[in-house]
Amino acid sequence: MYSQKEVNPMSDTHAPLAKGQLIEQVRLHDHHDPHRHESRLADVILGGQDGLVNVLGVILGVAAATQDARIVIAAGLAATFAESISMGAVAYTSRLASDDLYLSEREREYRHIHLAPDVEIEEIRDIYRKKGFEGEALDKIVEVITSNPDVWVNVMMSEEFQMTPPEKSKAFRSAIIVGVSALAGSLIPLLPFFFWAVGLSIGVSIVVAALALFVVGVYKARVTIGKPIRSGIQMAVIGTISALAGYVVGLIFKVPTVP
């Protein structure tokens, strides 16, 4: 952990940095410790985990019901492509719905500052009072923000609703990331069935899928917050148990062996 003095750039004098110091700070900021793209990480994890767990459940269920590897592969591929397309479409429509909600709430805020300006002014004042501003500084902030309707509404959308302006390209990008991640995740548990017998492939598929989920959990904790090992184990256990439900269903409806 860094102390307040260590992370406060205003704690020392405002002397200009030497060129070497500035380059080192830029390198640290942009390469060694960059900000993460939360939505992209969430899309990758959502698509990859969902595709892996769902397809693993499908192929375990089919593999438990029949010993024909071709049937398992056919069912797995069908689930893989259906899952990736479906996940991509859901990500796209969900993003569009979120954008529509933003625009709807934004229009409502414009009506509110026109019809109930005193109420909205007090909301701005309360927001910045909670941030630690008082007296003349608080009055000046409120005055500046409420003097421009667009700034006023944008502040309310950001601070009160924690909503960001929509970008049309984000919906398509999110759909692509989720869809491709689901496709990649779905293929992981299916690959063993291309090389080994069904009985062996079941065990290998479970192990490989669990390891992949563990790695995803560790990575998520490292780039966000949390304990990597615990996060990896949690994701691996939860995903594997969920997929094993398919195996149990397959055992119940197992196809009898023809003599």
C-alpha positions as CSV (number, residue, x, y, z in Angstrom):
1,M,0.0,0.0,0.0
2,Y,1.1,3.5,-0.8
3,S,0.9,6.3,1.8
4,Q,-1.1,9.4,1.1
5,K,2.1,11.4,0.6
6,E,3.4,8.8,-1.9
7,V,0.3,9.0,-4.0
8,N,-0.3,12.7,-3.8
9,P,1.4,14.5,-6.6
10,M,0.8,17.9,-4.9
11,S,2.6,17.0,-1.7
12,D,5.9,18.3,-3.0
13,T,6.9,21.4,-4.8
14,H,5.8,22.1,-8.4
15,A,9.3,22.0,-9.8
16,P,9.3,20.6,-13.4
17,L,10.3,17.0,-13.8
18,A,13.5,16.0,-15.6
19,K,12.9,14.4,-19.0
20,G,14.1,11.0,-17.7
21,Q,11.7,11.2,-14.7
22,L,8.8,12.1,-17.0
23,I,9.5,9.2,-19.4
24,E,9.7,6.8,-16.4
25,Q,6.3,8.0,-15.1
26,V,4.7,7.7,-18.5
27,R,6.1,4.2,-18.8
28,L,4.7,3.3,-15.4
29,H,1.3,4.9,-16.1
30,D,0.8,3.4,-19.6
31,H,2.6,0.1,-19.5
32,H,3.5,-1.2,-16.0
33,D,0.4,-0.2,-14.2
34,P,-2.3,0.7,-16.7
35,H,-6.0,1.1,-16.0
36,R,-8.0,-2.0,-17.0
37,H,-10.9,-2.0,-19.4
38,E,-13.6,-3.3,-17.0
39,S,-16.3,-3.9,-19.6
40,R,-13.9,-5.9,-21.9
41,L,-12.7,-8.0,-19.0
42,A,-16.2,-8.7,-17.9
43,D,-17.2,-9.6,-21.5
44,V,-14.3,-12.0,-21.9
45,I,-15.0,-13.7,-18.6
46,L,-18.8,-13.8,-19.2
47,G,-18.4,-15.3,-22.6
48,G,-15.6,-17.7,-21.9
49,Q,-16.9,-19.0,-18.6
50,D,-20.5,-19.4,-19.8
51,G,-19.4,-21.1,-23.0
52,L,-17.1,-23.5,-21.2
53,V,-19.5,-24.5,-18.5
54,N,-22.5,-24.9,-20.7
55,V,-20.8,-26.9,-23.4
56,L,-19.0,-29.0,-20.8
57,G,-22.4,-29.8,-19.2
58,V,-23.8,-30.8,-22.6
59,I,-20.9,-33.1,-23.7
60,L,-20.7,-34.7,-20.3
61,G,-24.4,-35.5,-20.4
62,V,-24.1,-36.9,-24.0
63,A,-20.9,-38.8,-23.2
64,A,-22.6,-40.4,-20.1
65,A,-25.5,-41.4,-22.2
66,T,-23.6,-42.9,-25.2
67,Q,-20.1,-44.1,-25.9
68,D,-20.1,-42.8,-29.5
69,A,-17.5,-40.1,-29.8
70,R,-19.1,-38.8,-33.0
71,I,-22.3,-38.1,-31.3
72,V,-20.5,-36.3,-28.4
73,I,-18.6,-34.1,-30.9
74,A,-21.7,-33.4,-32.9
75,A,-23.6,-32.4,-29.8
76,G,-20.7,-30.3,-28.5
77,L,-20.2,-28.5,-31.8
78,A,-23.9,-27.7,-32.1
79,A,-23.9,-26.4,-28.5
80,T,-20.7,-24.4,-29.2
81,F,-21.9,-22.5,-32.1
82,A,-25.4,-22.0,-30.7
83,E,-23.9,-20.8,-27.4
84,S,-21.5,-18.3,-29.0
85,I,-24.1,-16.8,-31.3
86,S,-26.6,-16.6,-28.6
87,M,-24.2,-15.1,-26.1
88,G,-23.1,-12.5,-28.6
89,A,-26.7,-11.6,-29.5
90,V,-27.6,-11.3,-25.8
91,A,-24.6,-9.0,-25.2
92,Y,-25.6,-6.8,-28.1
93,T,-29.3,-6.5,-27.1
94,S,-28.4,-6.0,-23.5
95,R,-26.0,-3.1,-24.4
96,L,-28.7,-1.5,-26.6
97,A,-31.2,-1.8,-23.7
98,S,-28.7,-0.2,-21.4
99,D,-28.2,2.7,-23.9
100,D,-31.9,3.2,-24.2
101,L,-32.2,3.4,-20.4
102,Y,-29.5,6.0,-20.3
103,L,-31.2,8.2,-23.0
104,S,-34.5,7.8,-21.2
105,E,-33.1,8.8,-17.8
106,R,-31.3,11.7,-19.4
107,E,-34.4,13.1,-21.0
108,R,-36.1,12.7,-17.6
109,E,-33.4,14.7,-15.9
110,Y,-33.8,17.6,-18.4
111,R,-37.5,17.7,-17.5
112,H,-36.7,17.7,-13.8
113,I,-34.3,20.6,-14.0
114,H,-36.9,22.5,-15.9
115,L,-39.9,21.6,-13.8
116,A,-38.2,21.2,-10.3
117,P,-34.9,23.2,-10.5
118,D,-34.7,23.8,-6.7
119,V,-35.0,20.1,-6.0
120,E,-32.3,19.3,-8.5
121,I,-30.0,22.1,-7.2
122,E,-30.2,20.5,-3.7
123,E,-29.3,17.2,-5.2
124,I,-26.2,18.6,-6.7
125,R,-25.4,20.3,-3.4
126,D,-25.9,17.1,-1.5
127,I,-23.7,15.2,-3.9
128,Y,-20.7,17.5,-3.5
129,R,-21.3,18.0,0.2
130,K,-20.8,14.3,0.6
131,K,-17.5,14.7,-1.2
132,G,-16.3,17.0,1.5
133,F,-17.0,20.5,0.1
134,E,-18.6,23.1,2.3
135,G,-19.3,26.8,2.4
136,E,-18.1,29.1,-0.4
137,A,-16.4,26.3,-2.3
138,L,-19.6,24.2,-2.3
139,D,-21.7,27.2,-3.4
140,K,-19.3,28.0,-6.3
141,I,-19.4,24.4,-7.5
142,V,-23.2,24.3,-7.4
143,E,-23.4,27.6,-9.2
144,V,-21.0,26.6,-12.0
145,I,-22.6,23.2,-12.6
146,T,-26.2,24.5,-12.5
147,S,-25.5,27.4,-14.8
148,N,-25.2,25.0,-17.8
149,P,-28.1,22.6,-18.3
150,D,-26.0,20.1,-20.3
151,V,-23.3,20.0,-17.7
152,W,-25.9,19.8,-15.0
153,V,-27.6,16.8,-16.5
154,N,-24.3,15.1,-17.3
155,V,-23.2,15.5,-13.7
156,M,-26.5,14.0,-12.4
157,M,-26.2,11.1,-14.8
158,S,-22.7,10.4,-13.7
159,E,-22.9,11.1,-10.0
160,E,-26.5,10.2,-9.1
161,F,-27.1,7.2,-11.4
162,Q,-23.5,6.1,-12.1
163,M,-24.4,5.9,-15.8
164,T,-22.0,6.7,-18.7
165,P,-23.0,8.0,-22.2
166,P,-23.8,5.3,-24.7
167,E,-21.5,4.5,-27.6
168,K,-23.0,2.6,-30.5
169,S,-19.7,0.9,-31.3
170,K,-19.6,-0.6,-27.8
171,A,-22.7,-2.7,-28.4
172,F,-21.2,-4.4,-31.5
173,R,-17.7,-4.7,-29.8
174,S,-19.2,-6.3,-26.7
175,A,-21.1,-8.8,-28.9
176,I,-18.0,-9.7,-30.8
177,I,-15.9,-10.1,-27.6
178,V,-18.6,-12.2,-25.8
179,G,-19.3,-14.3,-28.9
180,V,-15.6,-15.1,-29.6
181,S,-14.9,-15.7,-25.9
182,A,-17.8,-18.1,-25.7
183,L,-16.6,-19.9,-28.8
184,A,-13.1,-20.3,-27.4
185,G,-14.3,-21.3,-24.0
186,S,-16.7,-23.9,-25.5
187,L,-14.0,-25.6,-27.5
188,I,-11.8,-26.2,-24.5
189,P,-13.8,-29.2,-23.0
190,L,-14.6,-30.5,-26.4
191,L,-11.1,-31.0,-27.8
192,P,-10.2,-34.2,-25.9
193,F,-13.0,-36.1,-27.6
194,F,-11.3,-35.5,-31.0
195,F,-8.2,-37.5,-29.8
196,W,-9.2,-40.1,-27.2
197,A,-12.0,-42.6,-26.4
198,V,-15.1,-41.2,-24.7
199,G,-14.3,-42.7,-21.3
200,L,-10.8,-41.1,-21.1
201,S,-12.0,-37.9,-22.7
202,I,-14.6,-37.3,-20.0
203,G,-11.9,-37.2,-17.3
204,V,-9.5,-35.2,-19.4
205,S,-12.2,-32.7,-20.3
206,I,-13.2,-32.1,-16.7
207,V,-9.6,-31.6,-15.7
208,V,-8.8,-29.3,-18.6
209,A,-12.0,-27.3,-18.0
210,A,-11.3,-27.0,-14.3
211,L,-7.8,-25.8,-15.0
212,A,-9.0,-23.2,-17.5
213,L,-11.6,-21.9,-15.0
214,F,-8.9,-21.7,-12.3
215,V,-6.7,-19.6,-14.6
216,V,-9.5,-17.3,-15.4
217,G,-10.3,-16.9,-11.8
218,V,-6.7,-16.1,-10.9
219,Y,-6.4,-13.6,-13.8
220,K,-9.6,-11.9,-12.8
221,A,-8.4,-11.4,-9.2
222,R,-5.0,-10.1,-10.3
223,V,-6.5,-7.4,-12.6
224,T,-9.3,-6.4,-10.3
225,I,-9.1,-7.2,-6.6
226,G,-9.2,-10.3,-4.4
227,K,-7.0,-13.3,-3.6
228,P,-6.0,-15.0,-6.9
229,I,-5.8,-18.6,-5.6
230,R,-9.1,-18.4,-3.8
231,S,-10.8,-16.8,-6.8
232,G,-9.4,-19.5,-9.1
233,I,-10.5,-22.3,-6.9
234,Q,-14.0,-20.8,-6.4
235,M,-14.5,-20.4,-10.2
236,A,-13.2,-23.9,-10.9
237,V,-15.3,-25.6,-8.3
238,I,-18.5,-23.7,-9.1
239,G,-18.1,-24.2,-12.9
240,T,-17.2,-27.9,-12.6
241,I,-20.1,-28.7,-10.2
242,S,-22.5,-26.9,-12.5
243,A,-21.3,-28.9,-15.5
244,L,-21.5,-32.2,-13.7
245,A,-25.2,-31.7,-13.5
246,G,-25.3,-32.6,-17.2
247,Y,-23.3,-35.7,-16.5
248,V,-25.9,-36.8,-13.9
249,V,-28.7,-36.3,-16.4
250,G,-26.8,-38.3,-19.0
251,L,-26.4,-41.2,-16.6
252,I,-30.2,-41.2,-15.9
253,F,-31.0,-41.4,-19.6
254,K,-28.1,-43.6,-20.6
255,V,-28.5,-45.6,-23.8
256,P,-28.2,-49.3,-23.2
257,T,-25.4,-51.1,-24.9
258,V,-26.5,-53.2,-27.8
259,P,-25.3,-56.8,-27.3
